[in-house]
Amino acid sequence: MATKEIKTADPMIDPLTGEFQVLGPDQTFKSVTAKISDIVLTPKTALGWFAVFSVGGAVATLVLVAVTWLFLKGVGIWAITQPVAWGFAIINFVWWIGIGHAGTLISAILLLFKQGWRNSINRFAEAMTIFAVVCAGLFPLIHVGRPWLAYWLFPYPNTMNVWPQFRSPLLWDVFAVSTYASISIIFWYLGMVPDFGTLRDRATWPFAK
């Protein structure tokens, strides 16, 4: 006589919705919200954070020194000469744009597959995209050699009647990075609106609200 196989219920599946539970057995949405909000709103900062911040500041200082030396000596220290027109600058520009595309791709895939748990990943991916685009935008700016005149790359009415060369790839980079950065900031901000509202409601400092 055959016996019917009895399947045990999975404790990680919500019996009401049939979906996997995203919270632990001892957690609620309120407790998770409070724990995450306290990270931002609590004035106490771990000493380890200051140590990592100091290392990052030291690296950023080296970047500032290198860029200052570049402006003083010219982009020739990058070995930019004929027939090499971009070299070091274009390599880093494309690399950072690739990192930005990776963040956009992650968000797009999760949205297309309608994953309910995508919100936290989307925020991280869009933030990564924004930082990558900012880093990428620095290299065309540095490549011109005189960044204080970089506004000449934008088409605007001026007394010299000088317009940018629209057939130049350098100008394409300006419009591409500007558009990419604007759209990424909008996507990131829209995803963060609920979080900003939660932090506003829990904040006690008037300036934080």
C-alpha positions in Angstrom: 0.0 0.0 0.0 1.5 3.3 -1.1 1.7 6.0 1.4 1.2 9.7 0.5 4.2 11.9 0.9 3.6 14.7 3.4 5.5 17.9 2.8 6.5 20.0 5.7 5.8 23.7 5.6 8.8 25.9 5.0 9.1 28.3 8.0 10.7 31.0 5.8 7.5 31.2 3.6 4.7 33.5 4.7 1.6 31.3 4.9 -0.6 34.3 3.9 1.2 35.5 0.8 3.2 32.4 -0.1 6.4 34.5 -0.5 9.7 34.2 1.3 9.8 36.3 4.5 12.4 39.0 4.4 12.5 39.6 8.1 14.0 37.5 10.8 11.8 35.7 13.4 12.5 38.3 16.1 12.3 41.3 13.8 9.5 43.6 12.7 9.3 46.4 10.1 9.3 48.9 13.0 12.4 47.4 14.6 14.3 47.3 11.3 13.4 50.9 10.5 14.5 52.0 14.0 17.8 50.2 13.7 18.6 51.6 10.3 17.5 55.2 11.2 19.6 55.2 14.3 22.7 54.7 12.2 22.1 58.0 10.5 20.5 60.0 13.4 22.7 58.8 16.3 25.5 61.4 16.9 28.0 58.8 18.1 30.5 57.7 15.5 32.7 54.6 15.8 36.5 55.2 16.0 36.9 52.8 13.1 35.0 55.1 10.8 37.5 57.9 11.5 40.4 55.6 10.8 38.9 54.6 7.4 38.0 58.3 6.7 41.7 59.3 7.4 43.0 56.7 5.0 40.5 57.9 2.3 41.5 61.5 3.0 45.1 60.7 2.6 44.5 59.1 -0.8 42.3 62.1 -1.8 45.2 64.4 -0.8 47.5 62.5 -3.1 45.0 62.9 -6.0 44.9 66.7 -5.4 48.7 66.8 -5.4 48.9 64.8 -8.6 46.3 67.0 -10.3 48.0 70.2 -9.2 51.3 69.0 -10.6 49.4 68.1 -13.8 48.0 71.6 -14.1 51.4 73.1 -13.4 53.4 71.0 -15.9 50.6 70.2 -18.5 49.0 67.1 -19.8 52.3 66.2 -21.4 53.3 64.3 -18.3 50.6 61.8 -19.3 52.7 61.1 -22.4 50.0 62.7 -24.5 51.6 63.5 -27.9 51.1 62.7 -31.5 49.6 60.3 -32.4 48.4 59.7 -28.8 45.6 62.2 -28.2 44.0 60.9 -25.0 45.9 58.0 -23.5 45.6 57.9 -19.6 42.6 60.2 -19.6 40.4 58.2 -22.0 41.3 54.9 -20.2 40.1 56.2 -16.9 37.1 57.9 -18.4 35.8 54.7 -20.1 36.6 52.6 -16.9 34.5 54.9 -14.7 31.7 55.0 -17.2 31.7 51.2 -17.2 31.3 51.2 -13.5 28.4 53.6 -13.8 26.7 51.4 -16.4 27.1 48.4 -14.1 25.0 50.2 -11.4 22.3 51.1 -14.0 22.3 47.6 -15.3 21.7 46.2 -11.9 18.8 48.5 -11.3 17.3 47.8 -14.7 17.4 44.0 -14.4 15.8 44.0 -11.0 13.1 46.4 -12.2 12.4 44.3 -15.4 12.1 41.1 -13.3 9.9 43.0 -10.8 11.8 41.8 -7.7 10.1 43.1 -4.6 13.3 43.2 -2.6 15.1 45.4 -5.1 14.7 48.8 -3.4 17.8 48.6 -1.1 19.9 47.2 -4.0 18.7 49.9 -6.3 19.7 52.7 -3.9 23.2 51.2 -3.6 23.5 50.7 -7.4 22.3 54.2 -8.3 24.6 55.8 -5.7 27.5 53.8 -7.2 26.5 55.1 -10.6 26.4 58.8 -9.4 29.9 58.5 -7.9 31.3 56.8 -11.0 29.9 59.4 -13.3 31.4 62.2 -11.1 34.8 60.5 -11.3 34.4 59.9 -15.1 33.5 63.6 -15.6 36.7 64.7 -14.0 38.9 63.3 -16.8 37.6 65.3 -19.8 37.7 68.3 -17.5 41.4 67.6 -16.6 42.3 66.6 -20.2 41.6 70.1 -21.5 44.6 71.3 -19.6 42.9 74.5 -18.5 39.8 73.4 -16.5 39.0 77.0 -15.5 38.0 77.5 -19.2 35.9 74.3 -19.4 32.7 76.3 -19.6 33.7 77.0 -23.2 32.6 73.5 -24.0 29.0 74.5 -23.4 27.0 76.3 -26.1 26.0 79.6 -24.6 25.7 83.1 -26.0 28.9 85.1 -25.5 30.5 88.3 -26.7 33.2 86.4 -28.6 30.7 84.6 -30.8 32.6 81.4 -30.3 30.7 78.1 -30.3 32.0 74.7 -29.4 32.9 72.2 -32.1 29.9 69.9 -32.1 31.8 67.2 -34.1 34.4 66.9 -31.3 34.2 63.7 -29.1 35.2 65.9 -26.2 32.0 67.8 -26.5 30.0 64.6 -26.8 31.5 63.5 -23.5 30.2 66.7 -21.9 26.6 66.2 -23.0 26.8 62.4 -22.3 28.1 62.8 -18.8 25.7 65.7 -18.0 22.7 63.7 -19.2 23.8 60.5 -17.5 24.4 62.3 -14.2 21.1 64.1 -14.3 19.1 61.0 -14.9 21.0 59.0 -12.3 20.4 61.6 -9.6 16.7 61.7 -10.4 16.5 57.9 -10.2 18.4 57.8 -7.0 16.4 60.6 -5.4 13.0 59.1 -6.3 14.1 55.8 -4.7 15.3 57.6 -1.6 12.1 59.7 -1.0 10.5 57.1 1.4 13.8 56.9 3.3 14.1 60.7 3.5 10.5 60.8 4.8 11.3 58.2 7.5 14.4 60.1 8.7 12.5 63.4 8.7 9.8 61.9 10.9 12.3 60.4 13.4 14.7 63.3 13.5 14.7 65.5 16.6 17.2 68.1 15.4 15.3 70.9 13.5 18.0 71.2 10.9 17.9 67.5 10.2 14.1 67.7 9.5 
